[in-house]
Amino acid sequence: MKRRERTRHLIELGGLVVKAGLVDLTDDDRATLYGAFLTMAERLRGDERASALALWKRKGKRAFEPEQDAMDG
């Protein structure tokens, strides 16, 4: 059961990468994607953590809203 939950979680995270357009924008270059993720991680380890999280969360919620509205209506 635990393994299935982990697999689902990883698939969902991968879906977010695709949904954000990162796969197409990087021509599916894994090194570029990994480098971008490492850059995000560095920022989250630094002094900008709180502001970065707030900004990214706001943007993400706004991006999800039209989908949620479509599902509700």
N, C-alpha and C positions, 0 to 999 in steps of 0.2 A: 504494500500500500504506500509506504513512504517513497519508494522508488518511482511509483506512478505520479505521485504529487510533485516530486522534484522534476520529472520529465515534463509535466504540464507547465510548471513554473518556467522552465527554460524555454519551452516553445512559445509561451506568452511573451517572454522578454525578447526573443528573436523576432516575434511579430511586431513589437514596438520599433525595433530597428528598421524593419521593412516599412512599416507604416509612416515613420518619420522621413522616409525617402533616402535614408543613408546608404542603402545598398546600391541604388541607382546612381546617386550623386558621387559615390566613390568607385563606380564601376566594379562593385563587389570585391574591392581590395581589402582583404582582412587585415593587413598590416596598417593601412590607413585608419580603418575602423578602430583597431586596437589602440593605435596612437591617440585617436580622439578620446577614447574612453579613459586612457591614462591621463590625458590632459584634464579631463573632468575630475578624475579622482584627485589629482594634485590640487585643483582649485578647492575641492571639498575638504582637503586636509589643511587648507590655509585660512587666513583671516577672512576671506570672502565667503566662507561656508554658508552662513545664515542668509546673506543676500542672494547668493547663487541658488540655494534651495528654494527660497521664496519666489524668485523670478521664474525658475523652471517649473515649479509647482503651478503657479498662476497660468503660465503658457500651456502647460499640459491639460489643466482643467478646462481652459477655454477651447482647446482643440477637441477634447472629448465631448463637450456640450452638444454640438450638432448631432453626433451619433446617438447620444442618450436621448435627445429629443425625438429622433427618428424611431428609436426603439419604443419610446413611450406612446408615440402618437400613431 
